[in-house]
Structure formats: C-alpha cells, structure tokens
C-alpha cells in the first residue's frame, strides 16, 4: 500500500466507492419503467432496495473513523468535524435552492415561476426542510452531525453506557413513525429518515467497533449480512399490505444487521481494493455525494428532451451522472473553489 495511504484501510475505501455508485443507481431510478410484471417494475424496486446498504455503510464508517478523536476530545472534535460539513450543507443548500429543476417550466413560465413552485413545496413542512436542506440528499449531513453530537455529549458526560439505549430507542421510534406509521399510528414532526433517528445507532456502532476492537469471522459476518438483508426485504414486501410501496424504505429493522455484516466483511479483508486508483476515487466520494443529485436532475431533463426511454434512458442517466459528477469534482478540486464547495 502506498505510504500516503498507510493509515487507511483499502477495503473500507473500496466500500465508499461501491456505496456511492449504489446511491447513483438509486437516485437515477433505474429500471423503474421496464421490465414490468403485472404493471409493477419489480426489478427496479428490488435494485432500489438493494442499494439501501449504502447510507448505513457511510454512517458506520463515519463512526469508525472518528472514534479515536471523539473519545479523546469529544467537544473539540465535534466542532472541528461538524463545522466544515455544515458549511458544505449551507453552500449546497443555497445552490440547490437557486438551481432550476424543471427546465421545461423554466423556459416556458420563467425562472421565478419554476423556483416558487419548489420553494412553496419545501415550505409545506419547514421543519423537515430544515433537517434536509435545499435538496433531499443533503439530509445526510444534519443526520451525521446530530449523531456525532449525541455521542460527543455522552462521552463528555461519561455516560457512554447509556448511548446504546438512546440510539436503539431513537432507531425504533424512527421505524415506528416512518415505514411502520400506518401500523403504529405514530406521527413524527418530520420525516424520520432525517435527523438523529437512524444515524445515531449506526454511527455509534461504527464508533464502538473501533473503540472495543470488535471482530467477526467472515462466515459470521456474511451470515449477518444475508440475514439482515432478508429481514429488510421481507419487511418491505410485508408492508406493501399496509399501503407502503416496496421501494420507499430507507431504513427498516433488518437494515442495521445488513450494514454491520457488510462492514465486518470489509474489515476482514483489509487488502481488498488496495490500488492507488481506489484511494484517489474514495477521496472524491464526499464531493460526488454532494454534487451527484443536481447532476441527476440535469440529466433527467436532458434525457426527457431527447425523448429517451427505458433501458437507453437508464444507461445515459447513470453514465452521464457518473462522468459529469466525477469531472466536476475533479476540476473543482484543482481550483480555489474547492474550499467553498467541499471540505
């Protein structure tokens, strides 16, 4: 492994890249129009849910990487870690609030008409909008900051023994008031994917894995991942009987086990992805995550104007999003704008 990457685990860096590509597939809604089975795009729905390991992996990895500093100096680490992320959240929220999404409406009715419609939609639930930012994918940053803040407070007050209880309670509430709300009748003040509900448990798990040096054999980790994924998919299918579409679920009860299993598999194989290109690409992942959804929106407008459909549309969307996003992040990283747009 190159010396400049000696403190990094190659397999986890590879995990970043795979997770980011899964998110690109997810947000491009591939295979959502074909093939159809009894009028339902089940293949697209399955691909959608298969990609749901990605954000749990990012939360687990964040907790794993921040553990040493957070344990030794919790509040200073919280501030130094969170402020650059909050800056990115603010900058890209403003960009996304100003960027026209519906190009047809923009060209026919004008910029203010197009933007006013989006701003009005956001203001229907201002608290939820605050927890997300200017575009839906930015929810990850406040969620991560909330999780780190809760763990930092627990470490500072020396009540880390209570953190698992708090994290599990938040997660169960998030599921009960989220995907299971039609069963439980629990109404949350905002979409429970946002904020601390799911992020806290996953970041804490990553934190504890490193703090206590937990390990699982490759066999047990693989079994955990398979069982967790099967539970997640069973829940998603079962909830279709309660007016919940199969493809809407970000987190379910099985999701943490699925994410944990995959994380331990990568920890058991630290040399996977041990290549300079993997480290170069993984260093761009945060930027790619921030930029990719505005690019997806632009590409959707372009494919719509070109009249592309089904598989051709999917290929152009995924390829275009990947190439344009990587090129943008690479170019900006070579200018002074990197300090404005990225951490």
C-alpha positions in Angstrom: 0.0 0.0 0.0 1.4 3.5 -0.8 2.8 5.3 2.2 0.4 8.2 1.9 -2.5 5.8 2.4 -0.9 3.8 5.2 -3.4 4.9 7.7 -6.4 3.9 5.5 -8.0 0.5 5.2 -8.2 -0.3 1.5 -11.4 -2.4 1.8 -13.3 0.4 3.5 -12.2 2.9 0.9 -13.5 0.4 -1.7 -16.7 0.3 0.3 -17.0 4.0 -0.1 -16.9 3.8 -3.9 -19.3 0.9 -4.1 -21.8 2.6 -1.8 -21.6 5.8 -3.7 -22.3 4.1 -7.0 -25.2 2.3 -5.4 -26.6 5.7 -4.4 -26.2 6.9 -8.0 -28.2 3.9 -9.2 -30.8 4.6 -6.5 -31.3 8.2 -7.4 -31.5 7.6 -11.1 -34.4 5.3 -10.5 -33.1 2.7 -13.0 -35.4 0.0 -14.3 -38.4 1.9 -12.9 -40.3 1.9 -16.3 -39.3 -1.6 -17.6 -39.4 -4.5 -17.2 -42.9 -4.7 -15.8 -44.6 -7.6 -14.1 -48.4 -7.1 -13.8 -47.8 -3.4 -14.3 -45.2 -3.2 -11.5 -41.5 -2.6 -12.1 -40.3 -5.3 -9.6 -36.8 -5.4 -10.9 -36.4 -1.7 -10.5 -37.9 -1.9 -7.0 -35.5 -4.7 -6.0 -32.5 -2.8 -7.3 -33.8 0.3 -5.4 -33.8 -1.7 -2.1 -30.6 -3.5 -2.8 -28.9 -0.1 -2.8 -30.1 0.7 0.7 -27.0 -0.7 2.3 -25.0 2.3 1.2 -26.1 5.1 3.6 -25.8 2.7 6.7 -22.3 1.9 5.5 -21.4 5.6 5.4 -22.7 6.1 8.9 -20.9 3.1 10.2 -17.7 4.2 8.5 -18.0 7.7 9.9 -18.3 6.4 13.5 -15.4 4.1 12.9 -13.1 6.8 11.6 -14.0 9.5 14.1 -13.7 7.2 17.2 -10.1 8.0 18.4 -10.5 11.8 18.3 -14.1 11.7 19.6 -13.0 9.6 22.6 -10.0 11.7 23.5 -11.6 15.2 23.0 -15.3 15.0 22.3 -16.4 18.6 22.1 -13.4 19.9 20.2 -13.7 17.0 17.7 -17.5 17.7 17.3 -16.8 21.3 16.4 -13.8 20.6 14.1 -15.7 17.8 12.4 -19.1 19.4 12.1 -18.3 23.0 11.0 -16.9 22.0 7.6 -19.9 19.7 7.0 -22.3 22.4 8.0 -20.5 24.9 5.6 -21.0 22.4 2.8 -24.6 21.9 3.7 -25.3 25.6 3.7 -23.4 26.3 0.4 -25.1 23.5 -1.5 -28.5 24.2 0.0 -28.3 27.7 -1.4 -27.1 26.3 -4.8 -29.9 23.8 -4.9 -32.5 26.4 -3.9 -31.4 28.6 -6.8 -30.9 25.9 -9.4 -33.9 25.3 -11.7 -35.0 21.7 -11.7 -37.9 21.7 -14.2 -36.3 23.1 -17.3 -39.5 23.0 -19.4 -41.3 25.0 -16.8 -38.3 27.3 -16.5 -38.2 28.1 -20.3 -41.9 28.4 -20.7 -43.1 30.1 -17.5 -39.9 31.8 -16.3 -37.3 31.3 -13.5 -39.4 32.6 -10.6 -42.4 30.5 -11.5 -40.3 27.4 -11.5 -38.5 28.2 -8.3 -41.5 29.5 -6.5 -43.3 26.1 -7.0 -40.3 24.3 -5.5 -39.9 26.8 -2.6 -43.6 26.6 -1.9 -43.4 22.8 -1.7 -40.5 23.0 0.7 -42.4 25.4 3.0 -45.3 23.0 3.4 -43.1 21.3 6.0 -40.4 23.8 7.1 -39.1 21.7 9.9 -38.5 18.8 7.6 -36.9 21.2 5.0 -34.5 22.5 7.7 -33.5 18.9 8.5 -32.7 18.3 4.9 -31.6 21.5 3.3 -32.0 22.7 -0.2 -32.3 19.3 -1.8 -33.3 16.0 -0.3 -30.0 14.2 -0.4 -28.4 16.8 1.9 -30.3 15.2 4.8 -27.2 13.0 5.4 -25.1 15.9 6.8 -27.5 17.1 9.6 -28.2 13.4 10.4 -24.4 12.7 10.8 -23.8 15.9 12.8 -26.7 15.0 15.1 -25.3 11.5 15.7 -21.8 12.8 16.4 -23.2 15.5 18.8 -25.1 12.9 20.8 -22.1 10.6 21.1 -19.8 13.5 22.0 -22.2 14.6 24.7 -22.3 11.0 26.1 -18.5 10.8 26.1 -18.1 14.2 27.7 -20.6 13.4 30.5 -19.1 9.9 30.9 -22.5 8.2 30.3 -21.5 6.2 27.3 -23.2 3.2 28.9 -26.5 4.9 28.1 -25.7 5.7 24.5 -26.8 2.3 23.1 -30.2 2.7 24.9 -30.7 6.1 23.5 -29.5 5.1 20.0 -31.8 2.0 19.9 -34.8 4.0 21.2 -34.2 6.6 18.5 -34.0 4.0 15.8 -37.1 2.1 16.9 -39.0 5.4 17.0 -37.7 6.3 13.6 -39.0 2.9 12.2 -42.3 3.1 14.1 -43.0 6.7 12.9 -41.6 6.1 9.5 -42.1 2.9 7.4 -44.4 1.5 10.1 -46.5 4.6 10.7 -49.6 3.1 9.0 -49.5 0.3 11.6 -48.4 2.1 14.7 -50.3 5.4 14.1 -47.3 7.3 15.3 -47.0 10.7 13.7 -43.5 12.3 13.7 -42.9 16.1 13.4 -40.7 15.5 10.3 -39.6 12.6 8.1 -37.7 10.3 10.5 -35.0 9.4 8.0 -33.8 12.9 8.8 -32.2 14.0 12.0 -30.8 11.6 14.7 -33.3 8.7 14.5 -31.4 6.3 12.3 -27.9 7.9 12.1 -27.2 7.7 15.8 -27.3 3.9 16.1 -25.2 3.3 13.0 -22.6 5.9 13.8 -22.4 4.6 17.4 -22.0 1.0 16.1 -19.0 2.1 14.0 -17.6 4.0 16.9 -17.9 1.0 19.3 -16.5 -1.4 16.7 -13.2 0.5 16.7 -13.2 1.5 20.4 -13.6 -2.1 21.6 -11.9 -3.7 18.5 -14.9 -5.9 17.8 -14.4 -8.5 15.1 -16.5 -11.2 13.4 -15.3 -14.1 11.3 -16.0 -13.8 7.6 -18.6 -16.6 7.9 -20.5 -14.9 10.7 -20.3 -11.5 9.0 -21.6 -13.0 5.8 -24.4 -14.7 7.6 -25.3 -11.5 9.4 -25.4 -9.5 6.2 -27.6 -12.1 4.4 -30.0 -12.4 7.4 -30.2 -8.6 7.7 -30.9 -8.2 4.0 -33.5 -10.9 4.0 -35.3 -9.3 7.0 -35.1 -5.9 5.3 -36.7 -7.3 2.1 -39.3 -9.3 4.0 -40.4 -6.1 5.8 -40.5 -4.1 2.6 -42.7 -6.8 1.0 -44.9 -7.3 4.1 -45.5 -3.5 4.4 -47.0 -3.4 0.8 -50.1 -4.8 2.5 -50.3 -1.6 4.6 -50.2 0.9 1.7 -46.4 1.2 1.7 -44.7 1.0 -1.7 -41.9 -1.7 -1.7 -39.3 0.8 -2.9 -39.7 3.7 -0.4 -37.8 2.3 2.6 -34.5 3.8 3.7 -34.2 2.0 7.0 -36.1 -1.0 8.4 -35.5 -3.2 11.4 -33.2 -5.5 9.4 -31.1 -2.7 7.9 -28.5 -2.3 10.7 -27.7 -6.0 10.7 -27.3 -5.9 6.9 -25.0 -2.9 7.1 -23.0 -4.4 10.0 -22.4 -7.7 8.2 -21.1 -5.9 5.1 -18.9 -3.7 7.2 -17.3 -6.6 9.1 -16.8 -8.4 5.7 -14.7 -5.5 4.6 -12.8 -5.3 7.9 -12.0 -9.0 7.5 -10.4 -8.3 4.1 -8.4 -5.1 4.5 -6.4 -5.5 1.3 -9.5 -5.6 -1.0 -9.2 -2.6 -3.3 -5.6 -2.0 -2.4 -4.8 0.1 -5.5 -3.9 3.8 -6.0 -7.0 4.4 -8.1 -9.2 3.2 -5.3 -7.7 5.7 -2.9 -8.0 8.5 -5.4 -11.6 7.8 -6.2 -12.5 7.3 -2.5 -11.1 10.8 -1.7 -13.7 12.2 -4.0 -16.7 10.4 -2.6 -18.0 13.3 -0.3 -17.8 15.7 -3.2 -19.5 13.2 -5.5 -22.3 12.6 -3.0 -22.9 16.3 -2.7 -22.9 17.0 -6.4 -24.5 13.9 -7.9 -28.2 14.7 -7.3 -28.2 18.1 -9.0 -26.4 16.4 -11.9 -29.1 13.6 -11.9 -31.8 16.3 -12.2 -30.0 17.9 -15.1 -29.5 14.6 -16.8 -33.2 13.7 -16.3 -34.1 17.0 -18.1 -31.7 16.2 -20.9 -33.0 12.6 -21.4 -36.5 13.9 -21.3 -35.8 16.5 -24.0 -34.1 13.8 -26.2 -37.1 11.5 -25.7 -35.0 8.6 -24.3 -36.9 5.8 -22.6 -36.5 2.6 -20.7 -33.0 1.0 -20.9 -31.4 3.6 -23.1 -32.6 6.3 -20.7 -31.2 4.4 -17.7 -27.8 3.9 -19.4 -27.5 7.5 -20.4 -28.6 8.7 -16.9 -26.1 6.5 -15.0 -23.2 7.1 -17.4 -23.9 10.8 -17.7 -24.3 11.3 -13.9 -21.1 9.4 -13.1 -18.9 11.1 -15.7 -20.2 14.6 -15.2 -20.1 14.4 -11.4 -16.6 13.0 -11.3 -15.4 15.5 -13.9 -16.9 18.4 -11.9 -15.5 17.3 -8.6 -12.0 16.7 -10.2 -12.0 20.1 -11.8 -13.2 22.0 -8.8 -10.6 20.2 -6.6 -7.9 21.8 -8.7 -9.2 25.3 -8.0 -9.6 27.6 -5.1 -13.3 26.9 -5.2 -12.7 23.5 -3.5 -12.6 25.4 -0.2 -16.0 26.8 -0.9 -17.8 23.8 -2.4 -16.1 21.0 -0.5 -14.5 20.3 2.8 
